[in-house]
Amino acid sequence: MLKSLFSGFRTKTPDAPAASAGADMTASPLPASLGVVTHQPVYDARQNLVANEFLLSHAMRTGSARTKEPGQFDRLMLSTLLNLNVFGQLSRRAAIIHLSSLTSLAAPELAGLPAERIILFLRPAPGETLTAEVLQQLLVLKEQGYRLALGTDTLYRQQDTPRNHPLLAQCDFIVVDFSSSTEGVLAPLLNPTLPHIVAYARNIASYEDYETCRHRGGHRFALFHGPFMAQSQPDQTQGQTSPSQLRVMEIMRLLRSDAPISELNTQFKLDSTLLFKLLRFINSSANGIARKIVTLDETLLLLGRETLFKWLTLLLFNSHKDNGRSQALLEQSLSRARFMESLGYARGGNKVESEHLFLTGMFSMLGALLKQPLEQAIAPLELPTTVVQALLEGRGLFAPYLALAQAMENHNSQEIDRLSQMLGIPLEQVNSLGMQAMQWAENISCTDASH
């Protein structure tokens, strides 16, 4: 519970290490394997998805590579993001990039990033100190447009008070990680004598903790990260399904039962906006459809019932909006669904199987959207058995795909490795498919948000 943390603090100041952080990184060769870069969503106070946080999950098994070159893993991540053209594809998201060493501020790969969209989360290794050279590098990066974030754990490594920490004046965000002990590190955020601090709350576990942090954090928390978005919310709308969502579910039921197109058209006519929204998604440039589809008949003729069913899932998330939450869940579901579908194609799966993988990914977050148990949320849809088994029992043909998608989202290196091997897909390909899915999901979401 975070409530108790905001009511009383016990400050601690660990011993300060003494070491130097200066290293020339320009000539350091990178390993051939760039590993897997995972990404996690970051939200604003209204639950809009405003940024992605990137972390290096897998790197070449070099044993003591970190001790030889403290910033090598940082360069691996930066190189991977550049090689996959992540920032060339994403149009509106900021990126939070972890740097595990102050030496990484001199990494040549930083020159290739769009500085105005990057927040560098500095996490100096124990023993590093701020030199004049590093401070100058910080100032140069700030002039280029980079924003900087610093964790409260770093502030408390020094014997000086956090207010006097030399990095504090350069930081745009203070990062509070709620997965660890936070009684001491919350104190500087609520101290009125300190300069105004914009805070980034990481690893918020529940919606209750999110609300506590947002309302009792002195209005300083601007960014939020963690699994709270998929948790149930304590409000009066819990368990209620909107009329538009009920209409979409009925159309999906008719599709599964092979109802004639006249019955489908009748349902769409009862809510004239549904077909418009559906066609907008289908005709999005992100899908690369050769000709524009303008009627339901054309949709069935050119795409088929299974593909139409897949696209209708988007309307479930789109037909009810609440302060950005539904839109954020839509984008996360799209990314997960596209990733699973791509894994299916990568293993040589047929079109129907791969589209069922897409459905598994989309419906895996339907309970969070409708604020219902997942079993109750999917009950009216008469989904294929393989989809239901993966969603409710964690078994069957599609279960490893869903587990791999969740491992990527949770930054679980061991599970990523194990499940990639189980599916027979190289880590490099898993990495690429994950980034492509994120880019595709944002493009589809942008199509919706712009209308």
TILUM-600232 format. One record per residue (C-alpha): z, x, y; residue number from 1. Coordinates in steps of 0.001 Angstrom, whole numbers, plus 500000, padded with zeros to 6 digits. Each point is the difference from the previous one (the first is absolute). Example, Ala and Ser with C-alpha at 12.3 -4.5 7.8 and 13.67 -1.06 7.14 Angstrom:
BEGIN
site up:507800	east:512300	north:495500	num:1
site up:499340	east:501370	north:503440	num:2
! end
This chain:
BEGIN
site up:500000	east:500000	north:500000	num:1
site up:499066	east:501329	north:503408	num:2
site up:502325	east:497686	north:501916	num:3
site up:503029	east:502162	north:499259	num:4
site up:498139	east:503117	north:501118	num:5
site up:499410	east:498559	north:503459	num:6
site up:503671	east:499125	north:500439	num:7
site up:501537	east:503417	north:499396	num:8
site up:498824	east:503580	north:499731	num:9
site up:501310	east:503186	north:498490	num:10
site up:498134	east:502918	north:501540	num:11
site up:499493	east:503275	north:498190	num:12
site up:498430	east:503282	north:501032	num:13
site up:498887	east:502200	north:497088	num:14
site up:499913	east:503758	north:500331	num:15
site up:496968	east:501326	north:501808	num:16
site up:497634	east:502226	north:498023	num:17
site up:498479	east:503080	north:501519	num:18
site up:496469	east:501040	north:499245	num:19
site up:496635	east:500384	north:501655	num:20
site up:497024	east:497691	north:499771	num:21
site up:496941	east:501959	north:500835	num:22
site up:496986	east:500399	north:497748	num:23
site up:496287	east:500551	north:500431	num:24
site up:498257	east:497282	north:498023	num:25
site up:496422	east:500554	north:501047	num:26
site up:499089	east:502328	north:497148	num:27
site up:501899	east:498295	north:497172	num:28
site up:497634	east:498698	north:497302	num:29
site up:500683	east:496528	north:498635	num:30
site up:500127	east:499200	north:496274	num:31
site up:496950	east:498309	north:498546	num:32
site up:501970	east:496875	north:499080	num:33
site up:500995	east:497901	north:502972	num:34
site up:502254	east:497675	north:497998	num:35
site up:500745	east:496381	north:500870	num:36
site up:500898	east:498788	north:503479	num:37
site up:501870	east:496711	north:499921	num:38
site up:500247	east:497604	north:502918	num:39
site up:502579	east:497395	north:500945	num:40
site up:499846	east:497301	north:502703	num:41
site up:502020	east:500125	north:503211	num:42
site up:500709	east:496896	north:502080	num:43
site up:501016	east:499163	north:503539	num:44
site up:502844	east:497666	north:500938	num:45
site up:497740	east:496958	north:499493	num:46
site up:499056	east:501182	north:496503	num:47
site up:496450	east:500912	north:500989	num:48
site up:498598	east:502846	north:497933	num:49
site up:499462	east:502691	north:502635	num:50
site up:499970	east:503317	north:498136	num:51
site up:499749	east:501703	north:496648	num:52
site up:502351	east:502750	north:498934	num:53
site up:498396	east:502748	north:497908	num:54
site up:501805	east:502244	north:497517	num:55
site up:498735	east:502565	north:497512	num:56
site up:501028	east:498775	north:496573	num:57
site up:498202	east:502430	north:497717	num:58
site up:498896	east:503556	north:500614	num:59
site up:498779	east:502817	north:497841	num:60
site up:502742	east:501143	north:497618	num:61
site up:500582	east:503347	north:501679	num:62
site up:503679	east:500347	north:499191	num:63
site up:501369	east:501984	north:502934	num:64
site up:497217	east:499084	north:502444	num:65
site up:502470	east:498420	north:502402	num:66
site up:502093	east:503164	north:500284	num:67
site up:496928	east:502192	north:500479	num:68
site up:498441	east:497790	north:502680	num:69
site up:502363	east:497357	north:501431	num:70
site up:497170	east:498057	north:501647	num:71
site up:497501	east:500186	north:497153	num:72
site up:500657	east:496472	north:498741	num:73
site up:499622	east:498688	north:503546	num:74
site up:496590	east:501630	north:500240	num:75
site up:499033	east:498499	north:496645	num:76
site up:500757	east:496541	north:501325	num:77
site up:498187	east:500558	north:503293	num:78
site up:496964	east:501377	north:498167	num:79
site up:499964	east:497053	north:497613	num:80
site up:500072	east:497501	north:502859	num:81
site up:497157	east:501831	north:501715	num:82
site up:497918	east:500367	north:496837	num:83
site up:500302	east:496284	north:499256	num:84
site up:499049	east:499135	north:503608	num:85
site up:503005	east:497718	north:500250	num:86
site up:500064	east:499934	north:503787	num:87
site up:496267	east:499523	north:500273	num:88
site up:500336	east:496738	north:498069	num:89
site up:503237	east:498597	north:501408	num:90
site up:499510	east:498510	north:503444	num:91
site up:503337	east:498731	north:501247	num:92
site up:502903	east:501410	north:498001	num:93
site up:502196	east:502841	north:501118	num:94
site up:500835	east:502632	north:497398	num:95
site up:503425	east:501514	north:499394	num:96
site up:499653	east:503369	north:498290	num:97
site up:502940	east:501900	north:498541	num:98
site up:500181	east:503706	north:500777	num:99
site up:502532	east:501847	north:497852	num:100
site up:499989	east:503220	north:502021	num:101
site up:499811	east:500954	north:503665	num:102
site up:497329	east:502533	north:499020	num:103
site up:497688	east:497042	north:499327	num:104
site up:499720	east:499421	north:503736	num:105
site up:497551	east:502916	north:499961	num:106
site up:497942	east:498592	north:497113	num:107
site up:496279	east:500218	north:500855	num:108
site up:499415	east:496617	north:498348	num:109
site up:501770	east:498266	north:502901	num:110
site up:496991	east:500740	north:502187	num:111
site up:497927	east:497524	north:497974	num:112
site up:502328	east:497019	north:500426	num:113
site up:499793	east:497269	north:502677	num:114
site up:503097	east:501102	north:501913	num:115
site up:500518	east:496737	north:501885	num:116
site up:500528	east:498133	north:496713	num:117
site up:502281	east:502516	north:498298	num:118
site up:503801	east:500095	north:499872	num:119
site up:501222	east:503284	north:498521	num:120
site up:503295	east:499471	north:498193	num:121
site up:501667	east:503424	north:500183	num:122
site up:502270	east:500748	north:497053	num:123
site up:500864	east:503698	north:500377	num:124
site up:501019	east:501775	north:496832	num:125
site up:503665	east:501078	north:499837	num:126
site up:500259	east:503413	north:501603	num:127
site up:497235	east:499521	north:502565	num:128
site up:500841	east:500356	north:503668	num:129
site up:498077	east:499125	north:503114	num:130
site up:498342	east:503089	north:501463	num:131
site up:498284	east:500309	north:503362	num:132
site up:496668	east:500186	north:498167	num:133
site up:500625	east:496754	north:498133	num:134
site up:501157	east:498266	north:503179	num:135
site up:496770	east:501045	north:501709	num:136
site up:497994	east:498582	north:497069	num:137
site up:501884	east:496733	north:500401	num:138
site up:499137	east:499833	north:503682	num:139
site up:496311	east:500641	north:499281	num:140
site up:499920	east:497245	north:497372	num:141
site up:501672	east:497601	north:502407	num:142
site up:497388	east:500762	north:502648	num:143
site up:497283	east:499234	north:497450	num:144
site up:501463	east:496535	north:499433	num:145
site up:502084	east:500467	north:496869	num:146
site up:503283	east:498135	north:499841	num:147
site up:503010	east:501539	north:498299	num:148
site up:502801	east:498550	north:497895	num:149
site up:503216	east:501675	north:498904	num:150
site up:502553	east:498850	north:497437	num:151
site up:503656	east:499590	north:500842	num:152
site up:500805	east:502195	north:496992	num:153
site up:498219	east:502861	north:501779	num:154
site up:501935	east:499357	north:503199	num:155
site up:503299	east:500338	north:498180	num:156
site up:499176	east:503345	north:498411	num:157
site up:500793	east:501775	north:503240	num:158
site up:503447	east:500789	north:501365	num:159
site up:498896	east:498650	north:503361	num:160
site up:500321	east:496283	north:500540	num:161
site up:496798	east:498009	north:499361	num:162
site up:499701	east:499462	north:503748	num:163
site up:499542	east:503751	north:500494	num:164
site up:497613	east:500548	north:497093	num:165
site up:496971	east:501932	north:501340	num:166
site up:497497	east:497792	north:498166	num:167
site up:501400	east:496736	north:501327	num:168
site up:498283	east:500228	north:503387	num:169
site up:496591	east:500304	north:498316	num:170
site up:500382	east:497083	north:497607	num:171
site up:498533	east:496544	north:500433	num:172
site up:501860	east:498503	north:497026	num:173
site up:503296	east:500603	north:498269	num:174
site up:499788	east:499216	north:496280	num:175
site up:502984	east:498413	north:498262	num:176
site up:499759	east:500010	north:496202	num:177
site up:502123	east:497177	north:498614	num:178
site up:499657	east:501181	north:496402	num:179
site up:502659	east:502631	north:500690	num:180
site up:503398	east:499992	north:501656	num:181
site up:499478	east:498705	north:503522	num:182
site up:503472	east:499580	north:501456	num:183
site up:499773	east:503199	north:502013	num:184
site up:496325	east:500021	north:500853	num:185
site up:500027	east:496537	north:501552	num:186
site up:502424	east:501108	north:502691	num:187
site up:497500	east:501756	north:502309	num:188
site up:497762	east:496936	north:500030	num:189
site up:502736	east:497787	north:501360	num:190
site up:501510	east:502519	north:502418	num:191
site up:499201	east:498725	north:503531	num:192
site up:500376	east:503480	north:501507	num:193
site up:496974	east:501334	north:498089	num:194
site up:496446	east:499718	north:501350	num:195
site up:498084	east:496936	north:498932	num:196
site up:499054	east:500479	north:496355	num:197
site up:497332	east:498060	north:498122	num:198
site up:501028	east:499789	north:496361	num:199
site up:498052	east:499769	north:496759	num:200
site up:501958	east:498438	north:497118	num:201
site up:498934	east:501287	north:496572	num:202
site up:500773	east:498597	north:496554	num:203
site up:501294	east:496608	north:501093	num:204
site up:500767	east:498388	north:496643	num:205
site up:500487	east:496315	north:500823	num:206
site up:498988	east:497439	north:502573	num:207
site up:503652	east:499555	north:500975	num:208
site up:500245	east:503720	north:500772	num:209
site up:496801	east:499775	north:502040	num:210
site up:501425	east:497149	north:502092	num:211
site up:503294	east:501827	north:500475	num:212
site up:498205	east:503155	north:501068	num:213
site up:497705	east:498116	north:502373	num:214
site up:502672	east:497923	north:501721	num:215
site up:502973	east:502362	north:499955	num:216
site up:498270	east:503309	north:500563	num:217
site up:500191	east:499929	north:503756	num:218
site up:496334	east:498888	north:500171	num:219
site up:498997	east:503585	north:499279	num:220
site up:498341	east:499451	north:496630	num:221
site up:496246	east:499655	north:500483	num:222
site up:498615	east:500922	north:496561	num:223
site up:501140	east:498867	north:496562	num:224
site up:499188	east:501277	north:496514	num:225
site up:501109	east:498980	north:496532	num:226
site up:499706	east:497293	north:497327	num:227
site up:501703	east:497315	north:502112	num:228
site up:496685	east:498293	north:500762	num:229
site up:499595	east:498892	north:496390	num:230
site up:503554	east:498633	north:499824	num:231
site up:500910	east:496355	north:500467	num:232
site up:501014	east:498878	north:503472	num:233
site up:503019	east:497764	north:500646	num:234
site up:498429	east:497187	north:502006	num:235
site up:499313	east:496298	north:499796	num:236
site up:496373	east:500463	north:498923	num:237
site up:500895	east:501776	north:496771	num:238
site up:498228	east:498474	north:497038	num:239
site up:497695	east:497818	north:502097	num:240
site up:496234	east:500183	north:499619	num:241
site up:497813	east:499101	north:502969	num:242
site up:497371	east:497222	north:499721	num:243
site up:497214	east:502573	north:500349	num:244
site up:501431	east:502076	north:497166	num:245
site up:500258	east:496912	north:497798	num:246
site up:496360	east:499209	north:500779	num:247
site up:498918	east:503528	north:499050	num:248
site up:501968	east:499799	north:496751	num:249
site up:498292	east:496723	north:499140	num:250
site up:496562	east:501531	north:500609	num:251
site up:500963	east:502955	north:497809	num:252
site up:501155	east:497624	north:497261	num:253
site up:496675	east:498168	north:500166	num:254
site up:498124	east:503278	north:499738	num:255
site up:501969	east:501022	north:496910	num:256
site up:499247	east:496631	north:498379	num:257
site up:496232	east:500299	north:500681	num:258
site up:499995	east:496948	north:502284	num:259
site up:496608	east:499067	north:501497	num:260
site up:499110	east:501387	north:503403	num:261
site up:500191	east:496519	north:501541	num:262
site up:503763	east:499913	north:499321	num:263
site up:500417	east:503432	north:501545	num:264
site up:498068	east:498945	north:503098	num:265
site up:502192	east:496907	north:500320	num:266
site up:503129	east:502155	north:500138	num:267
site up:498509	east:502342	north:502587	num:268
site up:499021	east:497031	north:502188	num:269
site up:503640	east:498888	north:500086	num:270
site up:500799	east:503230	north:501865	num:271
site up:496935	east:501103	north:501957	num:272
site up:501448	east:503397	north:500914	num:273
site up:500369	east:501195	north:496397	num:274
site up:496298	east:500477	north:499304	num:275
site up:499529	east:501721	north:503356	num:276
site up:502800	east:502465	north:499216	num:277
site up:498718	east:500549	north:496466	num:278
site up:496466	east:500806	north:501138	num:279
site up:501333	east:502306	north:502708	num:280
site up:501809	east:502060	north:497374	num:281
site up:497035	east:500049	north:497624	num:282
site up:497505	east:500993	north:502717	num:283
site up:502202	east:502794	north:501337	num:284
site up:498088	east:503251	north:500442	num:285
site up:502591	east:501668	north:497767	num:286
site up:498487	east:498189	north:497006	num:287
site up:496435	east:501159	north:500558	num:288
site up:498355	east:496687	north:499078	num:289
site up:496246	east:500229	north:500580	num:290
site up:499528	east:496507	north:501434	num:291
site up:502312	east:497692	north:501884	num:292
site up:501440	east:497129	north:497964	num:293
site up:500352	east:496743	north:501941	num:294
site up:500788	east:497257	north:497445	num:295
site up:502246	east:499461	north:497000	num:296
site up:496924	east:499433	north:497816	num:297
site up:498669	east:503441	north:500943	num:298
site up:503378	east:501541	north:499278	num:299
site up:500066	east:498630	north:496460	num:300
site up:496354	east:500853	north:499396	num:301
site up:500164	east:503589	north:501251	num:302
site up:503568	east:500970	north:499118	num:303
site up:501081	east:497716	north:497154	num:304
site up:503245	east:498140	north:499371	num:305
site up:502140	east:503031	north:499116	num:306
site up:499112	east:501792	north:503228	num:307
site up:500531	east:496843	north:502056	num:308
site up:503414	east:499593	north:498371	num:309
site up:500801	east:503581	north:500989	num:310
site up:499142	east:499368	north:503639	num:311
site up:501967	east:496774	north:500120	num:312
site up:503167	east:502015	north:499391	num:313
site up:499619	east:501385	north:503522	num:314
site up:500274	east:496497	north:501431	num:315
site up:503429	east:499583	north:498391	num:316
site up:501269	east:502849	north:502155	num:317
site up:497918	east:499033	north:503026	num:318
site up:500913	east:496311	north:500198	num:319
site up:503581	east:500549	north:501150	num:320
site up:501054	east:502539	north:502625	num:321
site up:503503	east:500934	north:501149	num:322
site up:500369	east:502845	north:502494	num:323
site up:497652	east:502351	north:498207	num:324
site up:501695	east:499823	north:496599	num:325
site up:497248	east:498050	north:498218	num:326
site up:497321	east:502243	north:501482	num:327
site up:501897	east:503101	north:498899	num:328
site up:500473	east:498604	north:496487	num:329
site up:496298	east:499142	north:499897	num:330
site up:498996	east:503560	north:500800	num:331
site up:502445	east:501484	north:497499	num:332
site up:498813	east:497597	north:497306	num:333
site up:496366	east:500778	north:500766	num:334
site up:500627	east:503718	north:499736	num:335
site up:501812	east:499619	north:496680	num:336
site up:497364	east:497622	north:498643	num:337
site up:497045	east:502163	north:501025	num:338
site up:501667	east:503091	north:498542	num:339
site up:500563	east:498286	north:496642	num:340
site up:496456	east:498619	north:499971	num:341
site up:498625	east:503488	north:500713	num:342
site up:502079	east:501480	north:497187	num:343
site up:498454	east:497447	north:497661	num:344
site up:496470	east:500957	north:500990	num:345
site up:500931	east:503699	north:499763	num:346
site up:500932	east:499482	north:496355	num:347
site up:496717	east:498250	north:499272	num:348
site up:501353	east:496460	north:500131	num:349
site up:497628	east:497067	north:500398	num:350
site up:499773	east:497820	north:503105	num:351
site up:502214	east:497175	north:498731	num:352
site up:502742	east:502356	north:498816	num:353
site up:499969	east:501918	north:503275	num:354
site up:500146	east:496793	north:502035	num:355
site up:502967	east:498856	north:497921	num:356
site up:501673	east:503276	north:500897	num:357
site up:499361	east:499106	north:503640	num:358
site up:501687	east:496638	north:499455	num:359
site up:502982	east:501690	north:498373	num:360
site up:500479	east:502181	north:503057	num:361
site up:499609	east:497133	north:502463	num:362
site up:502314	east:497603	north:498201	num:363
site up:502672	east:502645	north:499413	num:364
site up:501212	east:499378	north:503570	num:365
site up:499482	east:496238	north:500093	num:366
site up:503686	east:499335	north:499345	num:367
site up:500925	east:502019	north:503078	num:368
site up:497477	east:498069	north:502093	num:369
site up:501109	east:496547	north:498847	num:370
site up:503685	east:501044	north:499863	num:371
site up:500209	east:498779	north:496420	num:372
site up:500557	east:501645	north:496617	num:373
site up:496658	east:501407	north:498878	num:374
site up:499957	east:497858	north:496863	num:375
site up:500311	east:496868	north:502131	num:376
site up:497412	east:501201	north:502521	num:377
site up:497224	east:500619	north:497465	num:378
site up:500746	east:497011	north:497736	num:379
site up:497422	east:497616	north:501596	num:380
site up:497152	east:502515	north:499766	num:381
site up:499396	east:500125	north:496227	num:382
site up:499329	east:503735	north:500074	num:383
site up:498570	east:501938	north:497032	num:384
site up:502586	east:501032	north:497403	num:385
site up:499471	east:503708	north:500635	num:386
site up:500780	east:499507	north:503691	num:387
site up:503142	east:497949	north:499317	num:388
site up:501302	east:502508	north:497441	num:389
site up:499683	east:502870	north:502463	num:390
site up:501590	east:498043	north:502857	num:391
site up:502936	east:498391	north:498218	num:392
site up:500668	east:502186	north:496967	num:393
site up:498696	east:503428	north:500971	num:394
site up:497961	east:500265	north:496829	num:395
site up:496471	east:499588	north:498758	num:396
site up:496639	east:501462	north:500944	num:397
site up:500489	east:499921	north:503780	num:398
site up:503644	east:501120	north:500164	num:399
site up:499297	east:503772	north:500297	num:400
site up:497628	east:499391	north:502910	num:401
site up:502603	east:497981	north:501897	num:402
site up:502681	east:502573	north:499203	num:403
site up:497797	east:502819	north:501325	num:404
site up:499323	east:498094	north:503225	num:405
site up:503731	east:499454	north:500478	num:406
site up:500756	east:503651	north:499209	num:407
site up:497545	east:501061	north:502704	num:408
site up:501658	east:497659	north:502491	num:409
site up:503488	east:501207	north:499043	num:410
site up:499088	east:503692	north:500136	num:411
site up:501043	east:500424	north:496347	num:412
site up:498416	east:503289	north:498980	num:413
site up:501035	east:499945	north:496353	num:414
site up:498654	east:496500	north:499428	num:415
site up:496758	east:500785	north:501817	num:416
site up:499488	east:502968	north:497696	num:417
site up:500938	east:498115	north:496821	num:418
site up:497964	east:496865	north:500694	num:419
site up:496945	east:501931	north:501188	num:420
site up:500015	east:501869	north:496698	num:421
site up:500508	east:496755	north:498067	num:422
site up:496952	east:498457	north:501685	num:423
site up:497996	east:503207	north:499681	num:424
site up:499209	east:500249	north:503712	num:425
site up:500308	east:503408	north:501746	num:426
site up:502563	east:500234	north:502783	num:427
site up:497305	east:500984	north:502488	num:428
site up:498139	east:496763	north:499246	num:429
site up:503209	east:497956	north:500189	num:430
site up:500604	east:501564	north:503401	num:431
site up:496523	east:499169	north:501255	num:432
site up:500068	east:496424	north:498700	num:433
site up:503391	east:499408	north:501606	num:434
site up:498804	east:501147	north:503412	num:435
site up:496768	east:498023	north:499727	num:436
site up:501975	east:496869	north:499110	num:437
site up:502236	east:500457	north:503045	num:438
site up:496959	east:500403	north:502258	num:439
site up:498243	east:496981	north:498504	num:440
site up:503099	east:497822	north:500361	num:441
site up:500387	east:500892	north:503659	num:442
site up:496346	east:499220	north:500688	num:443
site up:500319	east:496579	north:498359	num:444
site up:503256	east:499339	north:501840	num:445
site up:498366	east:501004	north:503301	num:446
site up:497293	east:497426	north:499323	num:447
site up:502667	east:497312	north:499820	num:448
site up:502107	east:501246	north:502915	num:449
site up:497023	east:500072	north:502341	num:450
site up:499413	east:496259	north:499638	num:451
! end
